[in-house]
Amino acid sequence: MSREEMDALAKERLVGIARTWYDQIRDGIVPFIRLPTRTKRNIAYDDESEVWKYGDRESTRAATTEKGAAHLLKMAYLVWFLKKQLVENRSSTLRELYYISEGWKKGKFAAQDESNLLIEDLEIITEVQREAFHLRPEEDGASLFGPLRIRETTRRGVREMHCQEDVGEAGYPIPNNVDSLDFIEHDAKFVIAIETGGMYARLMENGFDEEYGAVLVHLKGQPARSTRRVLRKLNDSLGLPVVVFTDGDPWSYRIYASVAYGSIKSAHMSELLATPQAQFIGVQPSDISDYNLPSDHLTEQDIKVVGDGGYLERGSGEHFHPARHILMPGSNQNQNR
């Protein structure tokens, strides 16, 4: 789909929300919207797509209460702003959007978390990604390096580049809108997604990409949407296996989980963002004793992450539970960072 076609679709879906409210008021119905309940209890593992999706539980937000009316007012302002942005062919960051709402009087957001959640609500209702609304996060997506030639469509036209020969030492910066990216050709055998910048630079420095035919992808910690989208696209479009290399702490298992089968926050986009075939090859707690690695004690927050790890279980027959890897007998609750 071209940019113009996507803009038209996004505008149509946004106007559709306002039209629904108009029809409700015309028919004497108090305006409302229905959305999947976005909680851990309403997340279900889909065996067919091998990712997490929202279940059947729904919540209704209606103008029958002051709180509900305020919520719909903020969404109405947001729909108006995004449609105007599309018509004028402008873009903004999620942070800018929050500050712009300062002028919306009673439609003003209390915090950026609130505006971010409302954007995600619109994605669910319209079935359109936020990039189609010309919205982007403040942070960049990370980078990749390897035997891969790409074509990127930008406002300034189309450009092609090789992700080894035509980029600097930092690699190719992954764009926010991955749909503008096409993979032309490659000599790669697999993709390795790397949690830390230090290890990403080390593998590049040692020529790992050339020796093993690897596309190196720097995750920058918890990966951004665009990074996860690129991993899925490399796996789908080119059939390249994806492996995830992380530190040996609870947060690293959560990073792997978000790559492999999604998260509660983005469950409405799991089939676009998650790569179920991704394999974990990171440092495991047993490696600390096996290879005499330096370690730190788990913090209370680390232990809480381990306790929350039940959501990492996949469908029937296959499980990935960090508690079984981290809190091992004799491990003294240690981790490698």
N, C-alpha and C positions, 0 to 999 in steps of 0.2 A: 504494500500500500504506500502511495506517495505521501509526502508531507502534506500536500494540499488536501488529499483525500482524508488523511487522519485528522487534520484540523476541522474539516467539515463534519466528520463523524463525532468528534469531541463536542463541537458546538451543538449538534443535533441532540446528543445525549443530555447535555446540560439543560438545554431548553425543555427537554422532555420532563425533567424534574419539576421545573416551574409550571409546566402545563398540567402535570398531575395535581399539584396543589391548587391550581386555578379550578380544575374540574371538581375537586373535592369541595371547595368553598361554594361553587355554583350549585352543587347538589345538596348543600346544607350539611356537609360533613366537616367536622373539625379537621384541619390539615394534619397529616401524619406521614411517617415513613416507617418501613420495617427493614431491619438489618439482622444478619446472623449475630448471635451473641458471641462477642469476641473474648472468650475466656478459655482457660485450659480445659474446662469441663465440656466445652463444645468443640473440641478438636478431635478429629477421627482420622486414623490412618487408612488411606485408600489403597487397597491391595493392587488395583489395576494400574494406577499411575505411580504407585510407590512413593507418595508424598503425603504430608499432612494437609487436611482440608477442614473447613468449618462443617459442623454437623447440622442437625435439623432445628436446633433451638434458635428462636428469634426473639428480638426485643423490639418493642414499638416505642417510637418517640413522637409524641403528639402535642399539639398546642392546648391541651386540656389543663395543663398546669403552667405556672410561671416558668419553671425550669425547662419544661418541654417547649414552650413557646420561644424562649430565649435560644434554645438549641436550633430550632428551625429558622429563626431570624438570622443567626450566624451562618447557617448553611445557605440561606437565600443571598446574603451578601457575598458569600464565597462563589456561588454560581454566577452571580452578576459580574464579579471581578474577573473570574476565569474566562467567561465568554468575551468580555471586553478585551482582555489580553489577547485572545485568539484573533479577534476581529482586527486589532491593531498590530498583530504580528510581533508582539513583545514577549519577553520571558521574565521570570523572577525566581529568586531562590525561596526556599521554605522560610528562611529567616526574614527575608524582605517582606514576604506575605504577612507574617505575624506583625511586623512594625506598621505595615500599611493599614492593618485593621484598627490601629489607634484612632483613625478618623471615622470609624463606623459607629460611633456612639454606643448604643446598647448592643450592637453587633460585634463589639471589640472582644478579642480573645484574651482570656486571663493570663495565658502562658503559651509558649510555642508548642508545648506538648498537646494542648487542646486543638490548635490549628492543624497540627500534623495528623491527629486522629480524625479530624473532620475531612481532611484530604483523603485519607484511607477509606473513610465511609463513602466518599464520592466515587472512588475507584471501584468499590464493591457494587454500588448502585448502577453506575454507568458501564461497568465492565471495560473500562478504559484506564490505562496506566497514567500516572501523574505526568509523565513526560509528554503525553499527548496534550496536556493542558499548558504546556510550556513552563512547567515547574521543575526545578532541579534542587538537589541538596547543596548545602554550603560547601561540604567537603568534596574532594575529587574521588574518583572511583578506584584508583591504584594504577598498576602498570603491568605490562607483560613483555617478555623478551624470548625470542626463539625463531626457529625456521618456518616462518609464516609470512605470507604476503597478504596484505589487506587493502580494501578499498573503503574509504570513509567519505560520506556525503555531508558537506558542511554548508553554511550560508555562503561561503566564498567559492563553492563549487566542489568538484570531486577530486580527491587526491589518492594516489596509491603509494604504498611504502612496504619495504621488507622490514620485519621486526627484529632483525639483527643488523643488516647492512645500512639501513637508513635511519637508525635511531641512536640516541646517545646512551651513556652508561645507565641512565635511569630507566631506559626501556620506553615502550610506547604507552602513553597515558590513555587509559581506558575512558572513553567518553561517557557522559551521563546517559545519553540515549543510544543504547547498543543497537537498536534497530537501524541506525544509520551506518552500521558496519557490515561489510561483506568480506568473507574469507575467500580469496582467489585461488591460492595454491599453497602447498606446504610440503615439507619433508619430515614432519614430526611423527614420532611414534607414540607419544603420550603427553599429557599435561600434568605438571606438578604445581599445586597451589600451596604457597608458602606463607605461614603466619607472619613471620618477622622480616623486617627490612634487612637486618644483618645477614640472615641466612640466604635471602634472595640475592643480595650483593655477592655473598661468598660463592654461591653456585655459579653465578654469572662470571665472576672473576676466575674461577677454576675451569671454565669452559664446559660445564656440565651439559649445557644446552647442545653444544656441538658434538660432544662425545657420545651422548645418549639419545640425541634427537628429541630433546624435550622442549616444550613451551613452558617457560617459567612464568607464573602469575603471582604477583605480590598481593596478599590479602589485606595487608595493613591492619592486622588484628581482626576484629569482627568485620567481615566483609560487607561493603556497600552493596546495594541492589545491583548496580551496574556490573560489579565484579562477579557476583553470582550468576547474573544473566550471561556474561561472556563465557563462564565455565560451562553452563548448560548449552550454549550455542556451539562451543567447540566440540562438545560431546555429541550433540544431535547432528550438526551439519557435517562435521568431518569424521565422526565415528571414533574420536580419540579417547582412550581411557583417561580418567581423571583420578589423581591421587592427592590426598591432602596431608601435608607435612606440618606438624605443629609442635609446640612445647609439650611438656608432660604435666600440665596442671588442669584443673577442672574447667577453666574457661576455654581451654583449647579444644576440649571435647565438645563444648557448646558451639565453637566455631565450626568444627566438622559437621555437627548436626545441622546447622543452618545451611551449609553447602549441600549436604546430602539429601535432606528431606524437609527443609523449611522451618518455619517458626510460627508461633501464634500470631505475631504482629502482621506477618505477610502471608497468612494461610490462603487468602483469596487469590494469591499469585504464585502459589507453590509450583504449578506446572510450568511456569515460565522461569522461575528462579532456582528451583532445586534440581540437583543432579543425583538421582537415586543410585546410579552406578558408581558414584565416587567412593573410593576406598581410603580408609584411614591408615597412614603409615607413620604417624607421628611418634614422638617419644612416649613410652608407657612407663608407669611407675616401676614395673619390674626391671626396666632398663637401668634405673638408678642404682640398684644393688648389683645387677649383672655386670655393669660396666663402670661401677664406682664413680658415678656422676655426682657433682655437687647438688645439694638439695636445700629447700626451705621448708619450714613447717607450714601446714595449711592454715590459713586464717579462718576466722569464723565465717566470713563471706564465701571463701572457697568451699567450706564444708556445706554451707547452705546450697551452693550451686550443685554439689554432689547429691544432696538430698532432693533437689528438684529434678534430678536426672531421669526420673521415671518417664518423662515425656519423650525421652530419646528412644524408647522401645519402638521397634518397627511392627509390622504386621505379624500375624501368627506364624510361628516357626523361626523367626529371626529376630534377635534382640541385640541392642547395643546399649548397655547400661554402664555409665562411668563409675558407679559405685563399686562394680565388680572389678574394675581396673585400678582404681585409685586407693581405696581403703582396703589394702590387702593385709593378711596376717603378717606381722613383722615389719610392715612398712613404716610404722611410727608416724603415720599420716604425713608423709613427706611428698614433695613434688619437685620436679625440675623445671626451672624457668629459663 
